[in-house]
Amino acid sequence: MKRILVLFRNDLRTIDHPALNQAGRDGEVLPLYIANQPRQQVHASDWFLHYQLIDLKQSLSELNLPLCMAKGDTISVLRQLIDQFKIEAIYLNQMHIEADGASDQAISGLAKKLAIQIKFFEANTLVSLHAILTHQNQHYKVFTPFWKRLIQADIIKPSSAPASYHAIDMAESSSLKIEQLNLLKDSIWTTKFAHYWEPGEKHAHRLLEQFISHALPHYNEKDYPSLAMTSMLSPYLAVGAISPRVIWNRIVEQMLLTEDQRDRIIIEKQGWAFLRQLAWRDFAYQQLAVYPDAKTKPLKRNFNQFPWLQDRQLFDAWQKGETGYPIVDAGMRELWETGWINNRVRMVVASFLVKHLRIDWRWGQAWFEETLIDHDQANNVLGWQWVTGSGFDAAPYFRVFNPIRQAEKFDPDGTYIKQWLLELTDLPTAYVHHPIKTPEMILKQANLELGKTYPTPIVEHEQARKQALAAYDIIKEGK
Ligand SMILES: Cc1cc2nc3c(=O)[nH]c(=O)nc-3n(C[C@H](O)[C@H](O)[C@H](O)COP(=O)(O)OP(=O)(O)OC[C@H]3O[C@@H](n4cnc5c(N)ncnc54)[C@H](O)[C@@H]3O)c2cc1C
């Protein structure tokens, strides 16, 4: 029987894992996960990864497969294990983008050098990334035509598992213990995540079902942070605990299964709105695969000249949620506490950083990378370039969100703000979006001392907007 090593990366699951499934049909299997060199600092997403790996080990053991865990440089580890276990083939799902560890090409290069077989599978996106092309065979730069093309394409059906697996014998000592991967190294901060999250493949599927029965019919309210009408599947998608194709197929199935005509109209409308959001993820992967330097370079090159401010004090106030703009502060404090904020609030806080404070989007991107439990390189890069206006399909820089209006619109009674800013609990709703306008007597009644118990705004909106536009004027195309 062929001896096959299955390399797990951002696909930490057993359901719809084409590389694992095919390896099971083709020979004896050794599942492997390699943690790359330890980081200086633990990231929020490392907490999720740690528990997802424990879950993967359990799910694999139910299939009679051991999980080998290793750490270090991917190529060196692979080289050593291929030799130790007399591996004849590597099967893996394509990653397309360069994340931590080695790229698809580097692993391919190693297999070629060692003269062993390598097989790549499509698993992490809805469609093969290079299948969605314009009539001129180019990749799309704008989302809407990409989406129109995607819905005409065949969404890959989830792969089926073999009846049973044959494992390559592995002594327990050949694998590191999960603690040795050091994913929770000295982290006091991430311990609180257990209150909010339950990693695991089965839980991801349960969450999808809960979303379908409770929130999907109200997905049009997804922008209201206090209503929580989104799936919250992002951390599971980021580590691959659930596959996007499983989600797509389940939503389409739900549309077909809904018998009552009125319910069906609602599910179809909201279902498509949700799938469109899910397709943004494919779009982000395609953009990063085609423009790998987008992590550090603006896609619109004129943004290279933008006069960003290097103001550590303003950045610090933003990170801590002390800007004096309640919706921004609530978002940044929720992020620190739970590792997650909804898409609307991400847009509001990110826009505040790059427009009101004129701080480089790469600083914000790095902070999100550290603090988001669902950190996903493609989505994060695309999200920041979208908000900045430097992406190909992006909010124009000159359209500056007014954080007070955004809060009035998406958190009208201040429920969300008061959930995260306890110091504003007793402030009447009429003032919760702009405490600075509160009359002295009401401030007293609400036990609020501006500048002491809650900050005064660190910049004035109208002035900040004008300064942002003046800065943008310098880099406008054609200037
Ligand atoms: C500045 C900024 C940074 C972001 N960084 C990340 C990140 O690191 N990781 C991440 O997963 N998402 C990121 N997003 C996208 C989006 O905010 C999250 O995917 C979404 O809020 C996750 O919540 P959910 O799973 O409940 O979403 P749902 O609305 O339930 O959507 C389901 C899934 O669709 C995908 N999706 C939804 N909206 C988007 C979008 N705008 N762009 C790309 N994919 C989307 C996600 O995979 C999401 O889990 C970022 C957005 C912005 C504006």
The ligand as a Tripos MOL2 file, in Angstrom:
@<TRIPOS>MOLECULE
LIG
   53    58     1     0     0
SMALL
NO_CHARGES

@<TRIPOS>ATOM
      1 C1        -10.8540   45.8490    8.4230 C.3       1 LIG1
      2 C2        -11.4460   44.4810    8.3030 C.ar      1 LIG1
      3 C3        -10.7110   43.3700    8.6850 C.ar      1 LIG1
      4 C4        -11.2520   42.0810    8.5710 C.ar      1 LIG1
      5 N1        -10.5010   41.0050    8.9730 N.ar      1 LIG1
      6 C5        -11.0150   39.7540    8.8730 C.ar      1 LIG1
      7 C6        -10.2650   38.6160    9.2970 C.ar      1 LIG1
      8 O1         -9.1100   38.7120    9.7320 O.2       1 LIG1
      9 N2        -10.8570   37.4000    9.2090 N.ar      1 LIG1
     10 C7        -12.1190   37.2250    8.6970 C.ar      1 LIG1
     11 O2        -12.5920   36.0860    8.6130 O.2       1 LIG1
     12 N3        -12.8110   38.2740    8.2430 N.ar      1 LIG1
     13 C8        -12.3330   39.5300    8.3310 C.ar      1 LIG1
     14 N4        -13.0850   40.6080    7.9100 N.ar      1 LIG1
     15 C9        -14.3560   40.3420    7.2010 C.3       1 LIG1
     16 C10       -15.6310   40.2680    8.0630 C.3       1 LIG1
     17 O3        -15.7190   41.3610    8.9070 O.3       1 LIG1
     18 C11       -15.7330   38.9830    8.8770 C.3       1 LIG1
     19 O4        -15.5170   37.8610    8.0520 O.3       1 LIG1
     20 C12       -17.1110   38.8020    9.5270 C.3       1 LIG1
     21 O5        -17.4160   39.9100   10.3240 O.3       1 LIG1
     22 C13       -17.1040   37.5240   10.3410 C.3       1 LIG1
     23 O6        -18.2990   37.3360   11.0450 O.3       1 LIG1
     24 P1        -19.3220   36.1880   10.6670 P.3       1 LIG1
     25 O7        -18.6320   34.8930   10.4940 O.co2     1 LIG1
     26 O8        -20.4120   36.2380   11.6750 O.co2     1 LIG1
     27 O9        -19.8560   36.7100    9.2560 O.3       1 LIG1
     28 P2        -21.1000   36.2560    8.3700 P.3       1 LIG1
     29 O10       -21.8050   37.5060    7.9830 O.co2     1 LIG1
     30 O11       -21.8780   35.2050    9.0270 O.co2     1 LIG1
     31 O12       -20.4160   35.7130    7.0470 O.3       1 LIG1
     32 C14       -20.0200   34.3360    6.8720 C.3       1 LIG1
     33 C15       -18.6030   34.2540    6.3950 C.3       1 LIG1
     34 O13       -18.4470   34.9400    5.1490 O.3       1 LIG1
     35 C16       -17.1470   35.5530    5.0780 C.3       1 LIG1
     36 N5        -17.2950   37.0260    5.0510 N.ar      1 LIG1
     37 C17       -18.3230   37.7660    5.4880 C.ar      1 LIG1
     38 N6        -18.0950   39.0760    5.2560 N.ar      1 LIG1
     39 C18       -16.8810   39.1490    4.6520 C.ar      1 LIG1
     40 C19       -16.0840   40.2160    4.1640 C.ar      1 LIG1
     41 N7        -16.4910   41.4930    4.2290 N.pl3     1 LIG1
     42 N8        -14.8820   39.9270    3.6200 N.ar      1 LIG1
     43 C20       -14.4550   38.6420    3.5160 C.ar      1 LIG1
     44 N9        -15.1790   37.5830    3.9590 N.ar      1 LIG1
     45 C21       -16.3720   37.8430    4.5260 C.ar      1 LIG1
     46 C22       -16.4310   35.1800    6.3750 C.3       1 LIG1
     47 O14       -15.6530   34.0390    6.1510 O.3       1 LIG1
     48 C23       -17.5900   34.8920    7.3190 C.3       1 LIG1
     49 O15       -17.2550   34.0350    8.3830 O.3       1 LIG1
     50 C24       -12.5570   41.9100    8.0280 C.ar      1 LIG1
     51 C25       -13.2910   43.0320    7.6460 C.ar      1 LIG1
     52 C26       -12.7550   44.3070    7.7930 C.ar      1 LIG1
     53 C27       -13.5790   45.5010    7.3910 C.3       1 LIG1
@<TRIPOS>BOND
     1     1     2 1
     2     2     3 ar
     3     2    52 ar
     4     3     4 ar
     5     4     5 ar
     6     4    50 ar
     7     5     6 ar
     8     6     7 ar
     9     6    13 1
    10     7     8 2
    11     7     9 ar
    12     9    10 ar
    13    10    11 2
    14    10    12 ar
    15    12    13 ar
    16    13    14 ar
    17    14    15 1
    18    14    50 ar
    19    15    16 1
    20    16    17 1
    21    16    18 1
    22    18    19 1
    23    18    20 1
    24    20    21 1
    25    20    22 1
    26    22    23 1
    27    23    24 1
    28    24    25 2
    29    24    26 1
    30    24    27 1
    31    27    28 1
    32    28    29 2
    33    28    30 1
    34    28    31 1
    35    31    32 1
    36    32    33 1
    37    33    34 1
    38    33    48 1
    39    34    35 1
    40    35    36 1
    41    35    46 1
    42    36    37 ar
    43    36    45 ar
    44    37    38 ar
    45    38    39 ar
    46    39    40 ar
    47    39    45 ar
    48    40    41 1
    49    40    42 ar
    50    42    43 ar
    51    43    44 ar
    52    44    45 ar
    53    46    47 1
    54    46    48 1
    55    48    49 1
    56    50    51 ar
    57    51    52 ar
    58    52    53 1
@<TRIPOS>SUBSTRUCTURE
     1 LIG1         1 GROUP 0 **** ****
